[in-house]
Amino acid sequence: MSRVYALCALLLCLAVPIAATVVVPAEFREIVSGSQIIVYGRVIEVQSEWVDGRRRIDSLVTIQPSAFYRGTPTATVTFRIPGGQVG
């Protein structure tokens, strides 16, 4: 029985605390107020590429705007989002 207690004590000493992160989604009002450009349009191209020394993939999305709600009007708008598929 003392071996069981010794083993339990050893396992308790080896326990590693863990941490967690909770991400609270931003409200629509916050997203709008923090945006440099707000546009309505059609996606004309999505191009994925390796970044960070081939550790992750980002996609470049190009939009042909049909309406600008904030920002300077341009022929196309390109932005980067995480994820995608290369190849």
PDB file of N, CA, C and O in Angstrom:
ATOM      1  N   MET A   1       0.820  -1.188   0.000  1.00  0.00           N
ATOM      2  CA  MET A   1       0.000   0.000   0.000  1.00  0.00           C
ATOM      3  C   MET A   1       0.867   1.254   0.000  1.00  0.00           C
ATOM      4  O   MET A   1       0.504   2.258  -0.614  1.00  0.00           O
ATOM      5  N   SER A   2       2.007   1.206   0.683  1.00  0.00           N
ATOM      6  CA  SER A   2       2.876   2.381   0.715  1.00  0.00           C
ATOM      7  C   SER A   2       3.473   2.660  -0.662  1.00  0.00           C
ATOM      8  O   SER A   2       3.788   3.804  -0.988  1.00  0.00           O
ATOM      9  N   ARG A   3       3.629   1.598  -1.475  1.00  0.00           N
ATOM     10  CA  ARG A   3       4.117   1.802  -2.838  1.00  0.00           C
ATOM     11  C   ARG A   3       3.099   2.594  -3.661  1.00  0.00           C
ATOM     12  O   ARG A   3       3.479   3.435  -4.476  1.00  0.00           O
ATOM     13  N   VAL A   4       1.832   2.331  -3.454  1.00  0.00           N
ATOM     14  CA  VAL A   4       0.782   3.046  -4.175  1.00  0.00           C
ATOM     15  C   VAL A   4       0.805   4.519  -3.797  1.00  0.00           C
ATOM     16  O   VAL A   4       0.708   5.387  -4.664  1.00  0.00           O
ATOM     17  N   TYR A   5       0.934   4.810  -2.481  1.00  0.00           N
ATOM     18  CA  TYR A   5       1.011   6.201  -2.028  1.00  0.00           C
ATOM     19  C   TYR A   5       2.259   6.888  -2.580  1.00  0.00           C
ATOM     20  O   TYR A   5       2.209   8.052  -2.977  1.00  0.00           O
ATOM     21  N   ALA A   6       3.364   6.169  -2.603  1.00  0.00           N
ATOM     22  CA  ALA A   6       4.604   6.741  -3.126  1.00  0.00           C
ATOM     23  C   ALA A   6       4.464   7.042  -4.623  1.00  0.00           C
ATOM     24  O   ALA A   6       4.918   8.083  -5.099  1.00  0.00           O
ATOM     25  N   LEU A   7       3.835   6.126  -5.352  1.00  0.00           N
ATOM     26  CA  LEU A   7       3.622   6.334  -6.781  1.00  0.00           C
ATOM     27  C   LEU A   7       2.689   7.526  -7.025  1.00  0.00           C
ATOM     28  O   LEU A   7       2.938   8.341  -7.913  1.00  0.00           O
ATOM     29  N   CYS A   8       1.622   7.622  -6.238  1.00  0.00           N
ATOM     30  CA  CYS A   8       0.703   8.764  -6.370  1.00  0.00           C
ATOM     31  C   CYS A   8       1.412  10.076  -6.056  1.00  0.00           C
ATOM     32  O   CYS A   8       1.209  11.073  -6.749  1.00  0.00           O
ATOM     33  N   ALA A   9       2.237  10.083  -5.022  1.00  0.00           N
ATOM     34  CA  ALA A   9       2.978  11.291  -4.663  1.00  0.00           C
ATOM     35  C   ALA A   9       3.940  11.675  -5.784  1.00  0.00           C
ATOM     36  O   ALA A   9       4.078  12.855  -6.110  1.00  0.00           O
ATOM     37  N   LEU A  10       4.600  10.689  -6.369  1.00  0.00           N
ATOM     38  CA  LEU A  10       5.520  10.949  -7.470  1.00  0.00           C
ATOM     39  C   LEU A  10       4.774  11.527  -8.678  1.00  0.00           C
ATOM     40  O   LEU A  10       5.236  12.489  -9.292  1.00  0.00           O
ATOM     41  N   LEU A  11       3.629  10.944  -9.014  1.00  0.00           N
ATOM     42  CA  LEU A  11       2.850  11.441 -10.147  1.00  0.00           C
ATOM     43  C   LEU A  11       2.343  12.856  -9.906  1.00  0.00           C
ATOM     44  O   LEU A  11       2.291  13.657 -10.840  1.00  0.00           O
ATOM     45  N   LEU A  12       1.969  13.178  -8.673  1.00  0.00           N
ATOM     46  CA  LEU A  12       1.535  14.536  -8.359  1.00  0.00           C
ATOM     47  C   LEU A  12       2.675  15.534  -8.509  1.00  0.00           C
ATOM     48  O   LEU A  12       2.461  16.673  -8.924  1.00  0.00           O
ATOM     49  N   CYS A  13       3.883  15.104  -8.169  1.00  0.00           N
ATOM     50  CA  CYS A  13       5.043  15.991  -8.310  1.00  0.00           C
ATOM     51  C   CYS A  13       5.386  16.234  -9.781  1.00  0.00           C
ATOM     52  O   CYS A  13       5.923  17.284 -10.132  1.00  0.00           O
ATOM     53  N   LEU A  14       5.076  15.271 -10.625  1.00  0.00           N
ATOM     54  CA  LEU A  14       5.394  15.392 -12.044  1.00  0.00           C
ATOM     55  C   LEU A  14       4.290  16.076 -12.848  1.00  0.00           C
ATOM     56  O   LEU A  14       4.473  16.355 -14.032  1.00  0.00           O
ATOM     57  N   ALA A  15       3.165  16.344 -12.226  1.00  0.00           N
ATOM     58  CA  ALA A  15       2.046  16.971 -12.933  1.00  0.00           C
ATOM     59  C   ALA A  15       2.442  18.356 -13.422  1.00  0.00           C
ATOM     60  O   ALA A  15       3.069  19.130 -12.699  1.00  0.00           O
ATOM     61  N   VAL A  16       2.071  18.652 -14.642  1.00  0.00           N
ATOM     62  CA  VAL A  16       2.397  19.932 -15.258  1.00  0.00           C
ATOM     63  C   VAL A  16       1.105  20.739 -15.390  1.00  0.00           C
ATOM     64  O   VAL A  16       0.117  20.248 -15.936  1.00  0.00           O
ATOM     65  N   PRO A  17       1.114  21.968 -14.893  1.00  0.00           N
ATOM     66  CA  PRO A  17      -0.104  22.775 -15.049  1.00  0.00           C
ATOM     67  C   PRO A  17      -0.311  23.141 -16.520  1.00  0.00           C
ATOM     68  O   PRO A  17       0.653  23.332 -17.261  1.00  0.00           O
ATOM     69  N   ILE A  18      -1.557  23.234 -16.927  1.00  0.00           N
ATOM     70  CA  ILE A  18      -1.867  23.620 -18.297  1.00  0.00           C
ATOM     71  C   ILE A  18      -2.586  24.959 -18.291  1.00  0.00           C
ATOM     72  O   ILE A  18      -3.193  25.355 -17.296  1.00  0.00           O
ATOM     73  N   ALA A  19      -2.505  25.637 -19.411  1.00  0.00           N
ATOM     74  CA  ALA A  19      -3.163  26.937 -19.538  1.00  0.00           C
ATOM     75  C   ALA A  19      -4.087  26.893 -20.746  1.00  0.00           C
ATOM     76  O   ALA A  19      -3.859  26.133 -21.687  1.00  0.00           O
ATOM     77  N   ALA A  20      -5.108  27.694 -20.712  1.00  0.00           N
ATOM     78  CA  ALA A  20      -6.058  27.758 -21.820  1.00  0.00           C
ATOM     79  C   ALA A  20      -6.292  29.214 -22.200  1.00  0.00           C
ATOM     80  O   ALA A  20      -6.161  30.118 -21.375  1.00  0.00           O
ATOM     81  N   THR A  21      -6.636  29.415 -23.444  1.00  0.00           N
ATOM     82  CA  THR A  21      -6.950  30.749 -23.936  1.00  0.00           C
ATOM     83  C   THR A  21      -8.359  30.740 -24.508  1.00  0.00           C
ATOM     84  O   THR A  21      -8.731  29.845 -25.267  1.00  0.00           O
ATOM     85  N   VAL A  22      -9.119  31.728 -24.141  1.00  0.00           N
ATOM     86  CA  VAL A  22     -10.467  31.872 -24.678  1.00  0.00           C
ATOM     87  C   VAL A  22     -10.492  33.140 -25.522  1.00  0.00           C
ATOM     88  O   VAL A  22     -10.161  34.223 -25.040  1.00  0.00           O
ATOM     89  N   VAL A  23     -10.884  32.999 -26.775  1.00  0.00           N
ATOM     90  CA  VAL A  23     -10.967  34.148 -27.672  1.00  0.00           C
ATOM     91  C   VAL A  23     -12.430  34.566 -27.772  1.00  0.00           C
ATOM     92  O   VAL A  23     -13.289  33.794 -28.197  1.00  0.00           O
ATOM     93  N   VAL A  24     -12.687  35.790 -27.375  1.00  0.00           N
ATOM     94  CA  VAL A  24     -14.044  36.321 -27.452  1.00  0.00           C
ATOM     95  C   VAL A  24     -14.208  36.984 -28.817  1.00  0.00           C
ATOM     96  O   VAL A  24     -13.447  37.891 -29.152  1.00  0.00           O
ATOM     97  N   PRO A  25     -15.185  36.549 -29.608  1.00  0.00           N
ATOM     98  CA  PRO A  25     -15.357  37.148 -30.932  1.00  0.00           C
ATOM     99  C   PRO A  25     -15.706  38.632 -30.839  1.00  0.00           C
ATOM    100  O   PRO A  25     -16.439  39.064 -29.950  1.00  0.00           O
ATOM    101  N   ALA A  26     -15.165  39.391 -31.776  1.00  0.00           N
ATOM    102  CA  ALA A  26     -15.437  40.833 -31.812  1.00  0.00           C
ATOM    103  C   ALA A  26     -16.872  41.065 -32.275  1.00  0.00           C
ATOM    104  O   ALA A  26     -17.419  40.298 -33.067  1.00  0.00           O
ATOM    105  N   GLU A  27     -17.455  42.121 -31.771  1.00  0.00           N
ATOM    106  CA  GLU A  27     -18.803  42.481 -32.198  1.00  0.00           C
ATOM    107  C   GLU A  27     -18.740  43.174 -33.559  1.00  0.00           C
ATOM    108  O   GLU A  27     -17.718  43.756 -33.924  1.00  0.00           O
ATOM    109  N   PHE A  28     -19.825  43.106 -34.292  1.00  0.00           N
ATOM    110  CA  PHE A  28     -19.879  43.679 -35.634  1.00  0.00           C
ATOM    111  C   PHE A  28     -19.506  45.159 -35.618  1.00  0.00           C
ATOM    112  O   PHE A  28     -18.787  45.628 -36.501  1.00  0.00           O
ATOM    113  N   ARG A  29     -19.987  45.891 -34.627  1.00  0.00           N
ATOM    114  CA  ARG A  29     -19.690  47.320 -34.509  1.00  0.00           C
ATOM    115  C   ARG A  29     -18.180  47.557 -34.392  1.00  0.00           C
ATOM    116  O   ARG A  29     -17.648  48.492 -34.989  1.00  0.00           O
ATOM    117  N   GLU A  30     -17.495  46.706 -33.620  1.00  0.00           N
ATOM    118  CA  GLU A  30     -16.042  46.835 -33.446  1.00  0.00           C
ATOM    119  C   GLU A  30     -15.309  46.532 -34.749  1.00  0.00           C
ATOM    120  O   GLU A  30     -14.334  47.200 -35.091  1.00  0.00           O
ATOM    121  N   ILE A  31     -15.778  45.534 -35.463  1.00  0.00           N
ATOM    122  CA  ILE A  31     -15.146  45.174 -36.737  1.00  0.00           C
ATOM    123  C   ILE A  31     -15.275  46.323 -37.736  1.00  0.00           C
ATOM    124  O   ILE A  31     -14.311  46.671 -38.418  1.00  0.00           O
ATOM    125  N   VAL A  32     -16.462  46.905 -37.818  1.00  0.00           N
ATOM    126  CA  VAL A  32     -16.699  48.009 -38.755  1.00  0.00           C
ATOM    127  C   VAL A  32     -15.855  49.221 -38.390  1.00  0.00           C
ATOM    128  O   VAL A  32     -15.242  49.832 -39.266  1.00  0.00           O
ATOM    129  N   SER A  33     -15.814  49.576 -37.114  1.00  0.00           N
ATOM    130  CA  SER A  33     -15.060  50.774 -36.716  1.00  0.00           C
ATOM    131  C   SER A  33     -13.554  50.587 -36.886  1.00  0.00           C
ATOM    132  O   SER A  33     -12.835  51.571 -37.056  1.00  0.00           O
ATOM    133  N   GLY A  34     -13.063  49.353 -36.843  1.00  0.00           N
ATOM    134  CA  GLY A  34     -11.638  49.098 -37.007  1.00  0.00           C
ATOM    135  C   GLY A  34     -11.211  48.835 -38.441  1.00  0.00           C
ATOM    136  O   GLY A  34     -10.027  48.623 -38.702  1.00  0.00           O
ATOM    137  N   SER A  35     -12.151  48.846 -39.372  1.00  0.00           N
ATOM    138  CA  SER A  35     -11.848  48.529 -40.772  1.00  0.00           C
ATOM    139  C   SER A  35     -11.375  49.759 -41.530  1.00  0.00           C
ATOM    140  O   SER A  35     -11.938  50.844 -41.391  1.00  0.00           O
ATOM    141  N   GLN A  36     -10.326  49.576 -42.339  1.00  0.00           N
ATOM    142  CA  GLN A  36      -9.839  50.649 -43.200  1.00  0.00           C
ATOM    143  C   GLN A  36     -10.652  50.729 -44.481  1.00  0.00           C
ATOM    144  O   GLN A  36     -10.802  51.799 -45.071  1.00  0.00           O
ATOM    145  N   ILE A  37     -11.174  49.581 -44.904  1.00  0.00           N
ATOM    146  CA  ILE A  37     -11.921  49.535 -46.157  1.00  0.00           C
ATOM    147  C   ILE A  37     -13.084  48.556 -45.990  1.00  0.00           C
ATOM    148  O   ILE A  37     -12.934  47.491 -45.389  1.00  0.00           O
ATOM    149  N   ILE A  38     -14.229  48.930 -46.525  1.00  0.00           N
ATOM    150  CA  ILE A  38     -15.398  48.045 -46.547  1.00  0.00           C
ATOM    151  C   ILE A  38     -15.910  48.056 -47.979  1.00  0.00           C
ATOM    152  O   ILE A  38     -16.220  49.109 -48.537  1.00  0.00           O
ATOM    153  N   VAL A  39     -15.994  46.857 -48.568  1.00  0.00           N
ATOM    154  CA  VAL A  39     -16.295  46.750 -49.991  1.00  0.00           C
ATOM    155  C   VAL A  39     -17.241  45.576 -50.230  1.00  0.00           C
ATOM    156  O   VAL A  39     -17.215  44.580 -49.507  1.00  0.00           O
ATOM    157  N   TYR A  40     -18.067  45.714 -51.250  1.00  0.00           N
ATOM    158  CA  TYR A  40     -18.925  44.627 -51.713  1.00  0.00           C
ATOM    159  C   TYR A  40     -18.484  44.318 -53.130  1.00  0.00           C
ATOM    160  O   TYR A  40     -18.373  45.219 -53.961  1.00  0.00           O
ATOM    161  N   GLY A  41     -18.230  43.031 -53.410  1.00  0.00           N
ATOM    162  CA  GLY A  41     -17.770  42.702 -54.746  1.00  0.00           C
ATOM    163  C   GLY A  41     -17.720  41.215 -54.992  1.00  0.00           C
ATOM    164  O   GLY A  41     -18.266  40.420 -54.226  1.00  0.00           O
ATOM    165  N   ARG A  42     -17.055  40.850 -56.074  1.00  0.00           N
ATOM    166  CA  ARG A  42     -16.949  39.467 -56.519  1.00  0.00           C
ATOM    167  C   ARG A  42     -15.502  39.006 -56.426  1.00  0.00           C
ATOM    168  O   ARG A  42     -14.592  39.717 -56.851  1.00  0.00           O
ATOM    169  N   VAL A  43     -15.285  37.812 -55.868  1.00  0.00           N
ATOM    170  CA  VAL A  43     -13.937  37.243 -55.797  1.00  0.00           C
ATOM    171  C   VAL A  43     -13.524  36.839 -57.201  1.00  0.00           C
ATOM    172  O   VAL A  43     -14.223  36.082 -57.874  1.00  0.00           O
ATOM    173  N   ILE A  44     -12.373  37.357 -57.637  1.00  0.00           N
ATOM    174  CA  ILE A  44     -11.900  37.026 -58.986  1.00  0.00           C
ATOM    175  C   ILE A  44     -10.659  36.134 -58.962  1.00  0.00           C
ATOM    176  O   ILE A  44     -10.305  35.534 -59.977  1.00  0.00           O
ATOM    177  N   GLU A  45      -9.993  36.045 -57.791  1.00  0.00           N
ATOM    178  CA  GLU A  45      -8.804  35.191 -57.709  1.00  0.00           C
ATOM    179  C   GLU A  45      -8.496  34.856 -56.253  1.00  0.00           C
ATOM    180  O   GLU A  45      -8.631  35.695 -55.363  1.00  0.00           O
ATOM    181  N   VAL A  46      -8.078  33.609 -56.032  1.00  0.00           N
ATOM    182  CA  VAL A  46      -7.561  33.179 -54.735  1.00  0.00           C
ATOM    183  C   VAL A  46      -6.256  32.462 -55.013  1.00  0.00           C
ATOM    184  O   VAL A  46      -6.227  31.476 -55.750  1.00  0.00           O
ATOM    185  N   GLN A  47      -5.167  32.958 -54.420  1.00  0.00           N
ATOM    186  CA  GLN A  47      -3.848  32.376 -54.645  1.00  0.00           C
ATOM    187  C   GLN A  47      -3.236  32.041 -53.290  1.00  0.00           C
ATOM    188  O   GLN A  47      -3.047  32.928 -52.457  1.00  0.00           O
ATOM    189  N   SER A  48      -2.925  30.757 -53.063  1.00  0.00           N
ATOM    190  CA  SER A  48      -2.340  30.320 -51.797  1.00  0.00           C
ATOM    191  C   SER A  48      -0.831  30.230 -51.926  1.00  0.00           C
ATOM    192  O   SER A  48      -0.305  29.899 -52.988  1.00  0.00           O
ATOM    193  N   GLU A  49      -0.135  30.532 -50.825  1.00  0.00           N
ATOM    194  CA  GLU A  49       1.330  30.496 -50.842  1.00  0.00           C
ATOM    195  C   GLU A  49       1.859  30.106 -49.468  1.00  0.00           C
ATOM    196  O   GLU A  49       1.232  30.363 -48.441  1.00  0.00           O
ATOM    197  N   TRP A  50       3.041  29.473 -49.482  1.00  0.00           N
ATOM    198  CA  TRP A  50       3.730  29.152 -48.238  1.00  0.00           C
ATOM    199  C   TRP A  50       4.321  30.429 -47.652  1.00  0.00           C
ATOM    200  O   TRP A  50       4.824  31.275 -48.391  1.00  0.00           O
ATOM    201  N   VAL A  51       4.264  30.573 -46.341  1.00  0.00           N
ATOM    202  CA  VAL A  51       4.879  31.700 -45.644  1.00  0.00           C
ATOM    203  C   VAL A  51       5.573  31.173 -44.397  1.00  0.00           C
ATOM    204  O   VAL A  51       5.389  30.019 -44.011  1.00  0.00           O
ATOM    205  N   ASP A  52       6.363  32.024 -43.780  1.00  0.00           N
ATOM    206  CA  ASP A  52       7.044  31.658 -42.533  1.00  0.00           C
ATOM    207  C   ASP A  52       7.958  30.450 -42.724  1.00  0.00           C
ATOM    208  O   ASP A  52       7.973  29.540 -41.895  1.00  0.00           O
ATOM    209  N   GLY A  53       8.718  30.444 -43.819  1.00  0.00           N
ATOM    210  CA  GLY A  53       9.641  29.338 -44.060  1.00  0.00           C
ATOM    211  C   GLY A  53       8.943  28.011 -44.290  1.00  0.00           C
ATOM    212  O   GLY A  53       9.406  26.974 -43.815  1.00  0.00           O
ATOM    213  N   ARG A  54       7.831  28.035 -45.015  1.00  0.00           N
ATOM    214  CA  ARG A  54       7.031  26.840 -45.325  1.00  0.00           C
ATOM    215  C   ARG A  54       6.432  26.202 -44.075  1.00  0.00           C
ATOM    216  O   ARG A  54       6.230  24.988 -44.034  1.00  0.00           O
ATOM    217  N   ARG A  55       6.147  27.012 -43.059  1.00  0.00           N
ATOM    218  CA  ARG A  55       5.519  26.488 -41.838  1.00  0.00           C
ATOM    219  C   ARG A  55       4.009  26.657 -41.855  1.00  0.00           C
ATOM    220  O   ARG A  55       3.306  25.962 -41.121  1.00  0.00           O
ATOM    221  N   ARG A  56       3.492  27.570 -42.682  1.00  0.00           N
ATOM    222  CA  ARG A  56       2.046  27.756 -42.776  1.00  0.00           C
ATOM    223  C   ARG A  56       1.691  28.282 -44.159  1.00  0.00           C
ATOM    224  O   ARG A  56       2.557  28.701 -44.929  1.00  0.00           O
ATOM    225  N   ILE A  57       0.399  28.250 -44.453  1.00  0.00           N
ATOM    226  CA  ILE A  57      -0.094  28.694 -45.758  1.00  0.00           C
ATOM    227  C   ILE A  57      -1.036  29.871 -45.549  1.00  0.00           C
ATOM    228  O   ILE A  57      -1.890  29.843 -44.662  1.00  0.00           O
ATOM    229  N   ASP A  58      -0.879  30.901 -46.367  1.00  0.00           N
ATOM    230  CA  ASP A  58      -1.805  32.029 -46.420  1.00  0.00           C
ATOM    231  C   ASP A  58      -2.397  32.088 -47.825  1.00  0.00           C
ATOM    232  O   ASP A  58      -1.779  31.633 -48.788  1.00  0.00           O
ATOM    233  N   SER A  59      -3.585  32.648 -47.932  1.00  0.00           N
ATOM    234  CA  SER A  59      -4.219  32.844 -49.237  1.00  0.00           C
ATOM    235  C   SER A  59      -4.401  34.329 -49.497  1.00  0.00           C
ATOM    236  O   SER A  59      -4.826  35.082 -48.621  1.00  0.00           O
ATOM    237  N   LEU A  60      -4.071  34.737 -50.715  1.00  0.00           N
ATOM    238  CA  LEU A  60      -4.309  36.108 -51.161  1.00  0.00           C
ATOM    239  C   LEU A  60      -5.607  36.104 -51.960  1.00  0.00           C
ATOM    240  O   LEU A  60      -5.714  35.434 -52.988  1.00  0.00           O
ATOM    241  N   VAL A  61      -6.585  36.853 -51.480  1.00  0.00           N
ATOM    242  CA  VAL A  61      -7.905  36.909 -52.108  1.00  0.00           C
ATOM    243  C   VAL A  61      -8.042  38.258 -52.808  1.00  0.00           C
ATOM    244  O   VAL A  61      -7.853  39.304 -52.188  1.00  0.00           O
ATOM    245  N   THR A  62      -8.370  38.234 -54.096  1.00  0.00           N
ATOM    246  CA  THR A  62      -8.557  39.462 -54.870  1.00  0.00           C
ATOM    247  C   THR A  62     -10.035  39.606 -55.213  1.00  0.00           C
ATOM    248  O   THR A  62     -10.673  38.677 -55.709  1.00  0.00           O
ATOM    249  N   ILE A  63     -10.558  40.796 -54.935  1.00  0.00           N
ATOM    250  CA  ILE A  63     -11.970  41.096 -55.163  1.00  0.00           C
ATOM    251  C   ILE A  63     -12.097  42.215 -56.185  1.00  0.00           C
ATOM    252  O   ILE A  63     -11.326  43.174 -56.170  1.00  0.00           O
ATOM    253  N   GLN A  64     -13.076  42.084 -57.071  1.00  0.00           N
ATOM    254  CA  GLN A  64     -13.439  43.163 -57.989  1.00  0.00           C
ATOM    255  C   GLN A  64     -14.655  43.859 -57.369  1.00  0.00           C
ATOM    256  O   GLN A  64     -15.759  43.316 -57.389  1.00  0.00           O
ATOM    257  N   PRO A  65     -14.453  45.061 -56.819  1.00  0.00           N
ATOM    258  CA  PRO A  65     -15.535  45.730 -56.090  1.00  0.00           C
ATOM    259  C   PRO A  65     -16.650  46.226 -57.006  1.00  0.00           C
ATOM    260  O   PRO A  65     -16.412  46.680 -58.126  1.00  0.00           O
ATOM    261  N   SER A  66     -17.866  46.124 -56.493  1.00  0.00           N
ATOM    262  CA  SER A  66     -18.993  46.754 -57.181  1.00  0.00           C
ATOM    263  C   SER A  66     -19.544  47.907 -56.347  1.00  0.00           C
ATOM    264  O   SER A  66     -20.298  48.737 -56.855  1.00  0.00           O
ATOM    265  N   ALA A  67     -19.167  47.962 -55.055  1.00  0.00           N
ATOM    266  CA  ALA A  67     -19.574  49.086 -54.194  1.00  0.00           C
ATOM    267  C   ALA A  67     -18.549  49.261 -53.084  1.00  0.00           C
ATOM    268  O   ALA A  67     -18.094  48.285 -52.488  1.00  0.00           O
ATOM    269  N   PHE A  68     -18.186  50.519 -52.809  1.00  0.00           N
ATOM    270  CA  PHE A  68     -17.290  50.856 -51.701  1.00  0.00           C
ATOM    271  C   PHE A  68     -18.105  51.554 -50.619  1.00  0.00           C
ATOM    272  O   PHE A  68     -18.817  52.518 -50.901  1.00  0.00           O
ATOM    273  N   TYR A  69     -18.006  51.076 -49.394  1.00  0.00           N
ATOM    274  CA  TYR A  69     -18.711  51.696 -48.274  1.00  0.00           C
ATOM    275  C   TYR A  69     -17.757  52.478 -47.380  1.00  0.00           C
ATOM    276  O   TYR A  69     -18.180  53.356 -46.628  1.00  0.00           O
ATOM    277  N   ARG A  70     -16.481  52.159 -47.464  1.00  0.00           N
ATOM    278  CA  ARG A  70     -15.453  52.898 -46.736  1.00  0.00           C
ATOM    279  C   ARG A  70     -14.139  52.692 -47.465  1.00  0.00           C
ATOM    280  O   ARG A  70     -13.863  51.600 -47.963  1.00  0.00           O
ATOM    281  N   GLY A  71     -13.329  53.739 -47.529  1.00  0.00           N
ATOM    282  CA  GLY A  71     -12.032  53.645 -48.181  1.00  0.00           C
ATOM    283  C   GLY A  71     -12.045  54.245 -49.574  1.00  0.00           C
ATOM    284  O   GLY A  71     -13.086  54.661 -50.083  1.00  0.00           O
ATOM    285  N   THR A  72     -10.865  54.282 -50.179  1.00  0.00           N
ATOM    286  CA  THR A  72     -10.690  54.857 -51.509  1.00  0.00           C
ATOM    287  C   THR A  72     -10.994  53.805 -52.570  1.00  0.00           C
ATOM    288  O   THR A  72     -10.422  52.716 -52.530  1.00  0.00           O
ATOM    289  N   PRO A  73     -11.879  54.106 -53.519  1.00  0.00           N
ATOM    290  CA  PRO A  73     -12.200  53.141 -54.576  1.00  0.00           C
ATOM    291  C   PRO A  73     -10.977  52.794 -55.429  1.00  0.00           C
ATOM    292  O   PRO A  73     -10.212  53.674 -55.823  1.00  0.00           O
ATOM    293  N   THR A  74     -10.806  51.512 -55.703  1.00  0.00           N
ATOM    294  CA  THR A  74      -9.743  51.005 -56.573  1.00  0.00           C
ATOM    295  C   THR A  74     -10.343  49.942 -57.487  1.00  0.00           C
ATOM    296  O   THR A  74     -11.466  49.488 -57.269  1.00  0.00           O
ATOM    297  N   ALA A  75      -9.588  49.547 -58.513  1.00  0.00           N
ATOM    298  CA  ALA A  75     -10.079  48.555 -59.473  1.00  0.00           C
ATOM    299  C   ALA A  75     -10.227  47.179 -58.831  1.00  0.00           C
ATOM    300  O   ALA A  75     -11.185  46.460 -59.113  1.00  0.00           O
ATOM    301  N   THR A  76      -9.268  46.810 -57.957  1.00  0.00           N
ATOM    302  CA  THR A  76      -9.333  45.536 -57.239  1.00  0.00           C
ATOM    303  C   THR A  76      -8.884  45.754 -55.801  1.00  0.00           C
ATOM    304  O   THR A  76      -8.200  46.727 -55.485  1.00  0.00           O
ATOM    305  N   VAL A  77      -9.283  44.830 -54.942  1.00  0.00           N
ATOM    306  CA  VAL A  77      -8.865  44.841 -53.537  1.00  0.00           C
ATOM    307  C   VAL A  77      -8.306  43.457 -53.237  1.00  0.00           C
ATOM    308  O   VAL A  77      -8.964  42.451 -53.504  1.00  0.00           O
ATOM    309  N   THR A  78      -7.096  43.398 -52.681  1.00  0.00           N
ATOM    310  CA  THR A  78      -6.474  42.128 -52.328  1.00  0.00           C
ATOM    311  C   THR A  78      -6.187  42.117 -50.840  1.00  0.00           C
ATOM    312  O   THR A  78      -5.672  43.088 -50.286  1.00  0.00           O
ATOM    313  N   PHE A  79      -6.528  41.000 -50.193  1.00  0.00           N
ATOM    314  CA  PHE A  79      -6.233  40.852 -48.769  1.00  0.00           C
ATOM    315  C   PHE A  79      -5.763  39.435 -48.487  1.00  0.00           C
ATOM    316  O   PHE A  79      -5.988  38.522 -49.281  1.00  0.00           O
ATOM    317  N   ARG A  80      -5.108  39.264 -47.345  1.00  0.00           N
ATOM    318  CA  ARG A  80      -4.493  37.997 -46.956  1.00  0.00           C
ATOM    319  C   ARG A  80      -5.306  37.359 -45.837  1.00  0.00           C
ATOM    320  O   ARG A  80      -5.691  38.028 -44.878  1.00  0.00           O
ATOM    321  N   ILE A  81      -5.566  36.051 -45.968  1.00  0.00           N
ATOM    322  CA  ILE A  81      -6.225  35.304 -44.908  1.00  0.00           C
ATOM    323  C   ILE A  81      -5.409  34.044 -44.615  1.00  0.00           C
ATOM    324  O   ILE A  81      -4.754  33.516 -45.514  1.00  0.00           O
ATOM    325  N   PRO A  82      -5.438  33.557 -43.379  1.00  0.00           N
ATOM    326  CA  PRO A  82      -4.702  32.336 -43.057  1.00  0.00           C
ATOM    327  C   PRO A  82      -5.387  31.107 -43.655  1.00  0.00           C
ATOM    328  O   PRO A  82      -6.612  31.044 -43.757  1.00  0.00           O
ATOM    329  N   GLY A  83      -4.568  30.137 -44.046  1.00  0.00           N
ATOM    330  CA  GLY A  83      -5.097  28.879 -44.564  1.00  0.00           C
ATOM    331  C   GLY A  83      -5.109  28.838 -46.073  1.00  0.00           C
ATOM    332  O   GLY A  83      -4.821  29.828 -46.745  1.00  0.00           O
ATOM    333  N   GLY A  84      -5.447  27.679 -46.589  1.00  0.00           N
ATOM    334  CA  GLY A  84      -5.503  27.481 -48.026  1.00  0.00           C
ATOM    335  C   GLY A  84      -4.840  26.175 -48.403  1.00  0.00           C
ATOM    336  O   GLY A  84      -4.488  25.371 -47.541  1.00  0.00           O
ATOM    337  N   GLN A  85      -4.673  25.970 -49.695  1.00  0.00           N
ATOM    338  CA  GLN A  85      -4.061  24.746 -50.197  1.00  0.00           C
ATOM    339  C   GLN A  85      -3.119  25.103 -51.337  1.00  0.00           C
ATOM    340  O   GLN A  85      -3.520  25.744 -52.309  1.00  0.00           O
ATOM    341  N   VAL A  86      -1.867  24.684 -51.211  1.00  0.00           N
ATOM    342  CA  VAL A  86      -0.870  24.931 -52.246  1.00  0.00           C
ATOM    343  C   VAL A  86      -0.733  23.668 -53.082  1.00  0.00           C
ATOM    344  O   VAL A  86      -0.575  22.570 -52.549  1.00  0.00           O
ATOM    345  N   GLY A  87      -0.796  23.838 -54.396  1.00  0.00           N
ATOM    346  CA  GLY A  87      -0.573  22.702 -55.281  1.00  0.00           C
ATOM    347  C   GLY A  87      -1.780  22.015 -55.787  1.00  0.00           C
ATOM    348  O   GLY A  87      -1.670  21.047 -56.540  1.00  0.00           O
TER     349      GLY A  87
END
